[in-house]
């Protein structure tokens, strides 16, 4: 990995998946309330670093549990407000959280790998340049979302995940903080 593998500029946005990247994924179930929401080690430090580099930090997350009736939008908002507060306490920021509550088979759904949440971001922040923006995620649908929207992609692969094809991502790291250190060093070159 070298600095030529990534392009970042003053119009770049950092898009991040939530479950498995920011908080611990709960296999076979959903994070339905604050008691099940565990921020992964190093994530708050990563947000502090990202906040110095990226003009926009946006979380894009599929939340099918709402569509299934397992949780409400209000319960999801409590989780997201907690995350925003924790990141802020640590000196970082989150500019926006977009979520897709739809069932996967719902017509016109906003779920990744479709680009609906990227289009919402462009609508709210029209100066974002998707070609120099980065999608960070831990799944095939995250990488496909980034590619479908014309972004660079960073794959966070933990030990329990299956490897995805190299052509779907620009760079790969084992945790978000490692990517933050990489970007911080890139920014000082």
N, C-alpha and C positions, 0 to 999 in steps of 0.2 A: 504494500500500500504506500502510495506517495501522494504528494500534494496535487499532482496532475490528475488524480482519480476523482477529484471533487472540485466543483466550481461554486463559490459562495460570493455574493455581492450585496450591495445595499438594498436590493429588492428581493432577496432570498427569504423564504419562509421555511421554518422547520415544522414539518408535520409529524406527529407522533401517534402511534397506536397506544392504547392504554393497557389492557390486560396482557401481562407477559413481558411488557417493556417497562411500564411505570410501576405497576403493582403486581403482586403475585397472582398468577392465573389459578383459578380453582377448577381443576379438571373435572369434566362431567357436570358442572353446575355453573351458576352465575354469581358474581359479586352483587348481592341484593341489598346490602346495607353496610353501614360504616364498620360494623364488627368484622365483616369479611374482607375489608379493604386494607391490605398490607402493602405499604410502599416498599419497593425493593431497595436493598442496600445500595448506596451511592447515587440514587436518583435525585435526591434534593441537591446534592453537590453538582450533578450534571446540569440541572436547571439553572443553578447560579452561573455556571460557565456559559451555557447557551444564551442566557439573558444579556450577556455582554457582547455577543456576536451577532445574533439574529434579530432583525427588526420585528419579526413576527414569530410567535411560538403558538402552534395550533394543535390541539389534540383532536383526532378523528377516530371515533370508536363505534363499532357495531354493538348495539345493545338490544338484541332480539328478545331478551328476557322481558322487556316491556310489552312487546307484541304478543308474547305468550301469556301475559297476565301474571308473571311471577314477581313483578315489581312495578312501581309507578314512576312517572317522570319526576315527581316530587322527591321520591327516595333516591333516584339517581342524582338529582340536583344537590341533595345533602352530601352525597359522596364527593361530587365534583367541587363543591364549595370547600369541603375539608381539604381536598388536594390543593386547591388554589391557595388556601391559607397557609398550609404547610410549606409550599414552595416559596411563598412571599416571606414567611418567617426566616427562611434560610437564605434570603437575598436574591431569589429568582422571580420569574413571572410566567404566567400563562395568559396569552392574549385572548384566546377563544377555545371553547370546547364544543365541537359539533358531534352529535350522536345520531345514529340511525336506529330508531326503535322498531323498524319494520321486521316482519317475518321474511325469511329468505325468499319465499315464493310469492310475496306480495308484488303486484304489478307496480312499476314505477318506483320501487324502493330506493332508498338513498345508501344502501349498504355497500361497503367495499366488497368486491373490486370495482364496482361502478364509481364514477367520478363525481357523484352528486355532492359530497361534502367538500370536494375541492372547488366546485363551482360556487357553493355557498361562501367559501372563503374569498374567492375572487369578487363576488358580489359585495361583500362587506369591506374588503381591502383590495380595491382595484389595481393598486400599484404593485401587487405581488407578481413576480416573474416566476412562473411555474418551472421554466427550464433551468433556473438556477436554484430552485427550491429542492428540499430533501424530504423524503418520506422515510421514517424509521419505524420498522415493525418486526414482528416475529413470526409472520405467517405468509403463506403464498398469496392470500388475498390482499395483505398489506403491500407486498411487493408489486402485485399486479395493479393495484390502485395507483401506486406511485408511477408505474410505467404508463398506465392508461392516461394519466393526467400530464404526462410529459416530464415528470420529475426524475431526479437522481434518487436512488434507493439504497438504504442501509439496512442490512439484515442483522437482527440480534438473534443469535442462535445459542440457546442454552443446551445443556447436556441432554435434557429429556426430549428435545425436538428432533424431528426428521430433517435431514438436509434437503434444501430446495435447489433447483438448478441455478448455476452461477450466472446465467444470462439474465436472471430476474433482479439481480442486485449489483450495485456499484461497488460497495464495500461490505465487509462482514466483521462483526465484533461479538464477543460473548456477553457483554453487558453495556448498558447505556453509558455508564461513566467512562468506559474505555473509548467510546466514540466521542464523548465530550472532551477528553484529554487530546484526542487526535485533532479535533477541530480547533481547540485552543492553541495547539502547537502550529497548526496550519495558519492560523490568524496572526501569529507572531513572526512568520517568515517574511 
